[in-house]
Structure formats: structure tokens, C-alpha cells
Amino acid sequence: MVVMMAERKRPREPSPNAESRSPYSSGSFLNLTSPPPPSDTDGDIEVEENLIEDDISDISEEDGENLYNSDFERDYEERPELDNYDSDNIDDEEHEELDLTIRRNIERIMDERDARGNERTAADYLLDTNNYLQEKTKRRRRKVTEVTQEQEVVPQIGEFDGDSDDDDYEGMNNEELADVKATSISEWIKNPAVQKGIVRQFRNFICKYKKDGKSVYWPRIEELTKDQLQSLEFSYVHLESDKPILARFLKKSPAEILQVFDEVATDIILKKHPHYEELNKEIHVRITDYPILYTLRELRHTHLNTLVRISGVVTRRTGVFPQLKFVKYNCLKCGGVLGPYTQDIQSEIKLNHCSYCQSKGPFSLNTEQTMYSDYQKITMQETPGTIPAGRLPRHREVILLCDLIDSVKPGDEIEITGIYRNNFDISLNVKNGFPVFATVIEANYIVKREDFYSTYKLTGEDREQLKNLAEDPKIAQKIYKSIAPSIYGHEDIKRAIALSLFGGVAKNIQDKHRLRGDINILMLGDPGTAKSQFLKYVEKTAYRAVYTSGRGSSSVGLTASVKKDTITREWTLEGGAFVLADHGVCLIDEFDKMEDKDRVSIHEAMEQQTISISKAGINSTLNARCAVIAAANPIGGRYNTSKPFSDNVELTEPILSRFDVLCVVKDTVDPTVDEILANFVVESHVRSHPDYHDEGEDFTVQRDNRSVISQDLLRKYIIYAKQIKPQLTNLDEHMISDLYSKLRKEVSI
């Protein structure tokens, strides 16, 4: 036993060339590295036994290898020729955060690489061998459980199996998604685990949501691929009822959540139809039925970067411009191609250095490898009938992308669901002297109000009250009395205005030729006969009315104009009064004061109810489906009854023929009528006094206020009546033709 111990303590003989070997030579360098980690428990036991058997406490320092030779300091000398780095590995600028799509693709590739490896990862080396084996078993079980749960949640519909490439990692459930652990929802959505949960929840919503036992959105997907569309519409009401967490995220951070929704919808459609990418590379989710409707006047800073729904009239539309999506640059010094860089709406790409030659430029845009997308801007203004008295109409710029381009034109009354964004505007900062951000709306969904009368809010009580009015046999007389009740007399004019407000039924013959159903009225009379007062009453009563004066109106102000955009310097189309009054009433005061060339421009608008523009390379036709009520003064200031109507007004025959009703208002001197009129005016002032109380005063002019319909109720009745399309039954054609011949004969006399 003693002999054996002595043999163990015998010192080792050093290698003959140990002192001459460099510590940084290849063989020595490999000996200095740590051995590879053991792969099983038996290897650990053998290493421990060897350490116990080798008693190294008696080994002196001189027994080992000499790691420091005489020339080791040469390894630390400066060598400038070796200080040139590979240009591809230089990153000398601050990059913005990767695009969500690019980042998810990179993460998926890394996940696939990790999933293929069976050996330990770098973090697993810190675990004990037994703990590593247990953790590996748990991962396998969790993976199998996730795949099973995914197959249970997402149905097998057609060729779509409901699985995805990133299902190897566990996402968050509803409770975990709702527990926002970030400064904002936008930052919370950027978490990969949160995105994973959102993807699963939205995929489940698309495939599992049913109404009346039938799938809602899978038929829409089939219809989208059949019609080769690019937009997939989803109801916010459905999403809120089935996935309230996603609806909350969508309301607060629409930009981030819609990007995830687009990826999920694109993934589902491409799995079902792999070749659909050749037609449309991107599918966009459109949000419909958003419950909250704002006006442009109600938008504040609290609505920034949130989802909003607004209504208004399109007044301006630009051309279609290319927008940078992924951009690459050329270095003009070395010819290297830099990029791609993602261009968004809020920031501008600025290069500092070239990663190849380390120069600061100059750089030029690589037009061949740069990817573009289309965009268009429109200007939306408040609906004329909703502007408060004495206020200027508000307007906002709206950005249209992808398939929303050219979906609307000036004069259309629309509702837009989109993102209320803010961007930096240097012109506003110079003008105001302090930081000001311009606001813009990025449209997600647009709907036209073709039958915009149906959108007027009528309660059940209103409808019941309107039906009771319609059943009154004297409803026509009540309506006539309710038109401008503060004006005495002029029953014929009131009847004509009532007929114009209700209008007729437009006809479209074989979808080729449209016949107007609106009634145009011209009031011609002496000064001081309440012509302008009639126009003001119509402006307050009609749902959509535009008031203008002939003296200050021009042809482009009434019809449409072509102007240059202040930013892009491109020609844009802007609608005038007739375009803004589409589906409403256009009121023109001082009609006789207009220039002849301006009156000629409205011939088409009054008869065909369209406005054609051919200027600056823009050829377009705008709708002007509105009634025209105009007021004019006769030649010389007084109407001469001894002359025909055409000789009393300075208007041409073509413009007069476009008016259906010609009303003459004369200021005749009659003591009896003048006394009644004076008493009527005085009593109107007495009744309108704020301290007036009806105590049974004996007025000269008795009024039956019970037969007068209030202005608000009359407006609702007109809107309700315009939704009805009456048809004539048992038509007596001979009676109508005889009546027309009789009227024509009377006019020719």
C-alpha cells in the first residue's frame, strides 16, 4: 500500500519542448480550452473519480508548462494594418425598431433552428443534468399539449388546418393579455408573447365565430378570393362580443393591432389559396360597425392614435402618388447598396454613414430595388346641415391606401373609420412659434351614404308621431302653414317651397339616362318682400343645404375648380356649392347679380345634375343632385305687370327653362292689406318677447298655432317622406297629357 501511494505522488516529468512552446500556438490553445460538457451522468462520475485519484496538492508550480516565454509581449504590439474591419459588420448608425413582419419572420427562423436542435442550448449548461432532462421532457409534453389544444380550438375548414409555424411556444390567454404590464397598450402589443396570444385569439375568432349557427367570416374569405379582392371586413360589434380584449386593444392601439390582424388574415388566405399571393400580396382587415360616431368638431388630443369614426363631405381629392414602403440607397462613392429600410408615416429615413466605405455620402435612391405603394389624399368637411350657426366648417385631410384609392370623389357624403394620427409640420411651427402637430386620418374603412336620409336618428316616438301626422287628412295645409310661419301671406310661394323640399322621384332609364326628381324654384319680386327670409328658413329646415349669394359667387365657386396642392404641387379637384349640396338644396340669393358666364356654367348642374371638369389633365364628372331655390330682383327694381316674365328679369331663356316654378312677388299698395300686415308684424314681436305670457290677449290677427308644425318636427317629416318612393296606379295618361297641353297653351298666350 505504501509503495502504491509513493508511485502516485511521484511528480510528472515535463515535456521536452514545454518551455519552447508558445502559449498561443495552435496546440497549446486547444489544450487551454475547456473540455466539452458531459452528455450523461456516467461521464460526471468518471470525472469526479479521476479528480479524487489525482492528488494535485503536492504538485509544485515548476512541474507545469511555462506559459510565458521570452517573446510573449510581441503579441500585444500595435499592428495598424490589421485594424481594418469588414464593412458588412459595421453598424455606425442608430436603427429604428424592426418592422413587425420582419421581426416575426426572424423569430420564426430562430425558433425553427432551436426546435431542430436536440443538444443543450447555452442556457441549459447551467442546469444540472437531471434538471435538464426533466425540463426537456416538460417541453415535449407542453408542445404536444399545445398542438392538441390548437387543433381543438381551430376547426379544419377546407384546406386550412388552423396551425401556424410559431406554435412551438406558449402564448398568453385572455387573463394574461388583459393584465397590461407596460406603460401603454402599444408597448404591450410589441411583446412577442402578447402577439402570440393575439394571433391565436384572432384566428380563433375568424374560424369559430358563428351567427344563427352559420360561420360568418369563412364565407367572406371565399367571396374575397372569388372576386379577387384585397379587403376583408370584420364587424367591431362581433369582435367586442366574442373577443373583448382584442376590441379594447383595437380601440386604443389600432395601428399595431391592425398590422397583426392583416398578417393573420393573409396567412389564413394563403394557406387556403397558396397562389393568391400572385394577385394580392397583402390582405387588409377593414373594421365596420364601429359604434361611436364623432364629428370633425369633436376630435381632440385624447383621440390621437386611436380608432375613430367620423362623417362629412368630400370637398377635395388629389391624384395617386407612390409611397415608399421598403427603400434602398446607393452610395455614390463606393457603389454599395444600403438597405432595405422600412419607411413609415411618422419618420423619415436619414443615412449617416456608408457601411462599406464609411463615408458620409452622398447617397441616391435605388429605384430598381425600392418597393412602393400607392396613396391618395382627400379633404373632408363637415356636412353643411350640421355646422352650428355662425361657425366656420371644420375640415381634415384623410389618407387613402391600397384599394381605398379612388373609392370616393368630391361631393360624396361618407363615413370613415380610421386612425387619427398626428405628424410634424414645420410650417405650423414657424407660423405659431411653438411646437404644433398637424393631424391626419388614415382611413381603414369607408362607406358612402347613398341613402343618407336613413342615417338620420329617428326614435320610435318620432316615427309614431310622424305616422300620426301622415294620417291627418289636412296634412298638406298644415305643411304649407308651417313653411316660414313668421312671414305673412305668400301661400303660393310656401306651397312651392314645400314641394321642392319634399321633391319628386328621380328616374334612371335602363341605367343609362337619369331624369332629375328635384324641383327648381325662382322667386322674382320687389325688394322687401321676404325673398331672402324664405331662403334662410329653407337653410335651417333642410337636412343638407348650402347658401350662397350671386354677387360673391363665381362659376368655379358654384361648380368645381382645379387647384394646385400646396405640398405636392399637383393639380387637385375641389367641389363647389352645387357639389357640396348633393342630395340637398342649393340656395342662391341675388341670382340676377351673377355674371352671364357664371350662370352659363350651372346649366348642366341644374338639368343633368352633374358637373363635368376638363382642365389641367383632369377629366372628371361630379354629382350635383340637388334642388335649386333662387331669388332675384326685377329689372329697374320693380316688377312691371304689363311686360312678360322674361322681360322683367335679366336672365336668358335657357336658364329660365331650367326652373320648374316661377314665383312673382309684388309689393302692392293696399291700405287694408297693409294694416293687417302691420298688425301681424307687431304681434309677432310681442309673442317672441322673452317675458311674454299667453294670457288671452285679443290680437287682431288670429292664429291657429295648433296647425303649425314645429321646424324640427317638419325636418324629420321631410326626411322620413323622402325615403318613400311612391308609384302611380290606374294612371290616366290622357288626363295628364291634356293638362300638359293646357298649361303650355296658357304660357304661350
Secondary structure in CASP SS format (residue, H / E / C, confidence):
PFRMAT SS
TARGET T0000
AUTHOR 0000-0000-0000
METHOD secondary structure of the structure
MODEL  1
M C 1.00
V H 1.00
V H 1.00
M H 1.00
M H 1.00
A H 1.00
E H 1.00
R H 1.00
K C 1.00
R C 1.00
P C 1.00
R C 1.00
E C 1.00
P C 1.00
S C 1.00
P C 1.00
N C 1.00
A C 1.00
E C 1.00
S C 1.00
R C 1.00
S C 1.00
P C 1.00
Y C 1.00
S C 1.00
S H 1.00
G H 1.00
S H 1.00
F H 1.00
L H 1.00
N H 1.00
L H 1.00
T C 1.00
S C 1.00
P C 1.00
P C 1.00
P C 1.00
P C 1.00
S C 1.00
D C 1.00
T H 1.00
D H 1.00
G H 1.00
D H 1.00
I H 1.00
E H 1.00
V H 1.00
E H 1.00
E H 1.00
N H 1.00
L H 1.00
I H 1.00
E H 1.00
D C 1.00
D C 1.00
I C 1.00
S C 1.00
D C 1.00
I C 1.00
S C 1.00
E H 1.00
E H 1.00
D H 1.00
G C 1.00
E C 1.00
N C 1.00
L C 1.00
Y C 1.00
N C 1.00
S C 1.00
D C 1.00
F H 1.00
E H 1.00
R H 1.00
D H 1.00
Y H 1.00
E C 1.00
E C 1.00
R C 1.00
P H 1.00
E H 1.00
L H 1.00
D C 1.00
N C 1.00
Y C 1.00
D C 1.00
S H 1.00
D H 1.00
N H 1.00
I C 1.00
D C 1.00
D C 1.00
E C 1.00
E C 1.00
H C 1.00
E C 1.00
E C 1.00
L C 1.00
D C 1.00
L H 1.00
T H 1.00
I H 1.00
R H 1.00
R H 1.00
N H 1.00
I H 1.00
E H 1.00
R H 1.00
I H 1.00
M H 1.00
D H 1.00
E H 1.00
R H 1.00
D H 1.00
A H 1.00
R H 1.00
G C 1.00
N C 1.00
E C 1.00
R C 1.00
T C 1.00
A C 1.00
A H 1.00
D H 1.00
Y H 1.00
L H 1.00
L C 1.00
D C 1.00
T H 1.00
N H 1.00
N H 1.00
Y H 1.00
L H 1.00
Q H 1.00
E H 1.00
K H 1.00
T H 1.00
K H 1.00
R H 1.00
R H 1.00
R H 1.00
R H 1.00
K H 1.00
V H 1.00
T H 1.00
E H 1.00
V H 1.00
T H 1.00
Q H 1.00
E H 1.00
Q H 1.00
E H 1.00
V H 1.00
V C 1.00
P C 1.00
Q C 1.00
I E 1.00
G C 1.00
E C 1.00
F E 1.00
D C 1.00
G C 1.00
D C 1.00
S C 1.00
D C 1.00
D C 1.00
D C 1.00
D C 1.00
Y C 1.00
E C 1.00
G C 1.00
M C 1.00
N C 1.00
N H 1.00
E H 1.00
E H 1.00
L H 1.00
A H 1.00
D C 1.00
V C 1.00
K C 1.00
A C 1.00
T C 1.00
S C 1.00
I H 1.00
S H 1.00
E H 1.00
W H 1.00
I H 1.00
K C 1.00
N C 1.00
P H 1.00
A H 1.00
V H 1.00
Q H 1.00
K H 1.00
G H 1.00
I H 1.00
V H 1.00
R H 1.00
Q H 1.00
F H 1.00
R H 1.00
N H 1.00
F H 1.00
I H 1.00
C H 1.00
K H 1.00
Y C 1.00
K E 1.00
K E 1.00
D C 1.00
G C 1.00
K E 1.00
S E 1.00
V C 1.00
Y H 1.00
W H 1.00
P H 1.00
R H 1.00
I H 1.00
E H 1.00
E H 1.00
L H 1.00
T H 1.00
K H 1.00
D H 1.00
Q C 1.00
L C 1.00
Q C 1.00
S E 1.00
L E 1.00
E E 1.00
F E 1.00
S E 1.00
Y H 1.00
V H 1.00
H H 1.00
L H 1.00
E H 1.00
S H 1.00
D H 1.00
K C 1.00
P H 1.00
I H 1.00
L H 1.00
A H 1.00
R H 1.00
F H 1.00
L H 1.00
K H 1.00
K H 1.00
S C 1.00
P H 1.00
A H 1.00
E H 1.00
I H 1.00
L H 1.00
Q H 1.00
V H 1.00
F H 1.00
D H 1.00
E H 1.00
V H 1.00
A H 1.00
T H 1.00
D H 1.00
I H 1.00
I H 1.00
L H 1.00
K H 1.00
K H 1.00
H C 1.00
P H 1.00
H H 1.00
Y H 1.00
E H 1.00
E H 1.00
L C 1.00
N C 1.00
K C 1.00
E C 1.00
I C 1.00
H E 1.00
V E 1.00
R E 1.00
I E 1.00
T E 1.00
D C 1.00
Y C 1.00
P C 1.00
I C 1.00
L C 1.00
Y E 1.00
T C 1.00
L H 1.00
R H 1.00
E H 1.00
L C 1.00
R C 1.00
H H 1.00
T H 1.00
H H 1.00
L C 1.00
N C 1.00
T C 1.00
L E 1.00
V E 1.00
R E 1.00
I E 1.00
S E 1.00
G E 1.00
V E 1.00
V E 1.00
T E 1.00
R E 1.00
R E 1.00
T C 1.00
G C 1.00
V C 1.00
F E 1.00
P E 1.00
Q E 1.00
L E 1.00
K E 1.00
F E 1.00
V E 1.00
K E 1.00
Y E 1.00
N E 1.00
C E 1.00
L C 1.00
K C 1.00
C C 1.00
G C 1.00
G C 1.00
V E 1.00
L E 1.00
G E 1.00
P E 1.00
Y E 1.00
T E 1.00
Q C 1.00
D C 1.00
I C 1.00
Q C 1.00
S C 1.00
E C 1.00
I C 1.00
K C 1.00
L C 1.00
N C 1.00
H C 1.00
C C 1.00
S C 1.00
Y C 1.00
C C 1.00
Q C 1.00
S C 1.00
K C 1.00
G C 1.00
P C 1.00
F E 1.00
S E 1.00
L E 1.00
N C 1.00
T C 1.00
E C 1.00
Q C 1.00
T C 1.00
M E 1.00
Y E 1.00
S E 1.00
D E 1.00
Y E 1.00
Q E 1.00
K E 1.00
I E 1.00
T E 1.00
M E 1.00
Q E 1.00
E C 1.00
T C 1.00
P H 1.00
G H 1.00
T H 1.00
I C 1.00
P C 1.00
A C 1.00
G C 1.00
R C 1.00
L C 1.00
P C 1.00
R C 1.00
H E 1.00
R E 1.00
E E 1.00
V E 1.00
I E 1.00
L E 1.00
L E 1.00
C H 1.00
D H 1.00
L H 1.00
I C 1.00
D C 1.00
S C 1.00
V C 1.00
K C 1.00
P C 1.00
G C 1.00
D C 1.00
E E 1.00
I E 1.00
E E 1.00
I E 1.00
T E 1.00
G E 1.00
I E 1.00
Y E 1.00
R E 1.00
N E 1.00
N E 1.00
F E 1.00
D C 1.00
I H 1.00
S H 1.00
L H 1.00
N H 1.00
V H 1.00
K H 1.00
N H 1.00
G C 1.00
F C 1.00
P C 1.00
V C 1.00
F E 1.00
A E 1.00
T E 1.00
V E 1.00
I E 1.00
E E 1.00
A E 1.00
N E 1.00
Y E 1.00
I E 1.00
V E 1.00
K E 1.00
R C 1.00
E C 1.00
D C 1.00
F H 1.00
Y H 1.00
S H 1.00
T H 1.00
Y C 1.00
K C 1.00
L C 1.00
T C 1.00
G H 1.00
E H 1.00
D H 1.00
R H 1.00
E H 1.00
Q H 1.00
L H 1.00
K H 1.00
N H 1.00
L H 1.00
A H 1.00
E C 1.00
D C 1.00
P C 1.00
K C 1.00
I H 1.00
A H 1.00
Q H 1.00
K H 1.00
I H 1.00
Y H 1.00
K H 1.00
S H 1.00
I C 1.00
A C 1.00
P C 1.00
S C 1.00
I C 1.00
Y C 1.00
G C 1.00
H C 1.00
E H 1.00
D H 1.00
I H 1.00
K H 1.00
R H 1.00
A H 1.00
I H 1.00
A H 1.00
L H 1.00
S H 1.00
L H 1.00
F H 1.00
G C 1.00
G C 1.00
V C 1.00
A C 1.00
K E 1.00
N E 1.00
I E 1.00
Q C 1.00
D C 1.00
K C 1.00
H E 1.00
R E 1.00
L E 1.00
R C 1.00
G C 1.00
D C 1.00
I C 1.00
N C 1.00
I E 1.00
L E 1.00
M E 1.00
L E 1.00
G E 1.00
D C 1.00
P C 1.00
G C 1.00
T C 1.00
A C 1.00
K H 1.00
S H 1.00
Q H 1.00
F H 1.00
L H 1.00
K H 1.00
Y H 1.00
V H 1.00
E H 1.00
K H 1.00
T H 1.00
A C 1.00
Y C 1.00
R C 1.00
A E 1.00
V E 1.00
Y E 1.00
T E 1.00
S E 1.00
G C 1.00
R C 1.00
G C 1.00
S C 1.00
S C 1.00
S H 1.00
V H 1.00
G H 1.00
L H 1.00
T C 1.00
A E 1.00
S E 1.00
V E 1.00
K E 1.00
K E 1.00
D C 1.00
T C 1.00
I C 1.00
T C 1.00
R C 1.00
E C 1.00
W E 1.00
T E 1.00
L E 1.00
E E 1.00
G E 1.00
G C 1.00
A H 1.00
F H 1.00
V H 1.00
L H 1.00
A C 1.00
D C 1.00
H C 1.00
G C 1.00
V E 1.00
C E 1.00
L E 1.00
I E 1.00
D E 1.00
E C 1.00
F H 1.00
D H 1.00
K H 1.00
M C 1.00
E C 1.00
D H 1.00
K H 1.00
D H 1.00
R H 1.00
V H 1.00
S C 1.00
I C 1.00
H H 1.00
E H 1.00
A H 1.00
M H 1.00
E H 1.00
Q C 1.00
Q C 1.00
T E 1.00
I E 1.00
S E 1.00
I E 1.00
S E 1.00
K E 1.00
A C 1.00
G C 1.00
I E 1.00
N E 1.00
S E 1.00
T E 1.00
L E 1.00
N E 1.00
A C 1.00
R C 1.00
C C 1.00
A E 1.00
V E 1.00
I E 1.00
A E 1.00
A E 1.00
A E 1.00
N C 1.00
P C 1.00
I H 1.00
G H 1.00
G H 1.00
R C 1.00
Y C 1.00
N C 1.00
T C 1.00
S C 1.00
K C 1.00
P C 1.00
F H 1.00
S H 1.00
D H 1.00
N H 1.00
V C 1.00
E C 1.00
L C 1.00
T C 1.00
E H 1.00
P H 1.00
I H 1.00
L H 1.00
S C 1.00
R C 1.00
F C 1.00
D C 1.00
V E 1.00
L E 1.00
C E 1.00
V E 1.00
V E 1.00
K C 1.00
D C 1.00
T C 1.00
V C 1.00
D C 1.00
P H 1.00
T H 1.00
V H 1.00
D H 1.00
E H 1.00
I H 1.00
L H 1.00
A H 1.00
N H 1.00
F H 1.00
V H 1.00
V H 1.00
E H 1.00
S H 1.00
H H 1.00
V H 1.00
R H 1.00
S C 1.00
H C 1.00
P C 1.00
D C 1.00
Y C 1.00
H C 1.00
D C 1.00
E C 1.00
G C 1.00
E C 1.00
D C 1.00
F C 1.00
T C 1.00
V C 1.00
Q C 1.00
R C 1.00
D C 1.00
N H 1.00
R H 1.00
S H 1.00
V C 1.00
I C 1.00
S C 1.00
Q H 1.00
D H 1.00
L H 1.00
L H 1.00
R H 1.00
K H 1.00
Y H 1.00
I H 1.00
I H 1.00
Y H 1.00
A H 1.00
K H 1.00
Q C 1.00
I C 1.00
K C 1.00
P C 1.00
Q C 1.00
L C 1.00
T C 1.00
N C 1.00
L C 1.00
D C 1.00
E H 1.00
H H 1.00
M H 1.00
I H 1.00
S H 1.00
D H 1.00
L H 1.00
Y H 1.00
S H 1.00
K H 1.00
L H 1.00
R H 1.00
K H 1.00
E H 1.00
V H 1.00
S H 1.00
I C 1.00
END
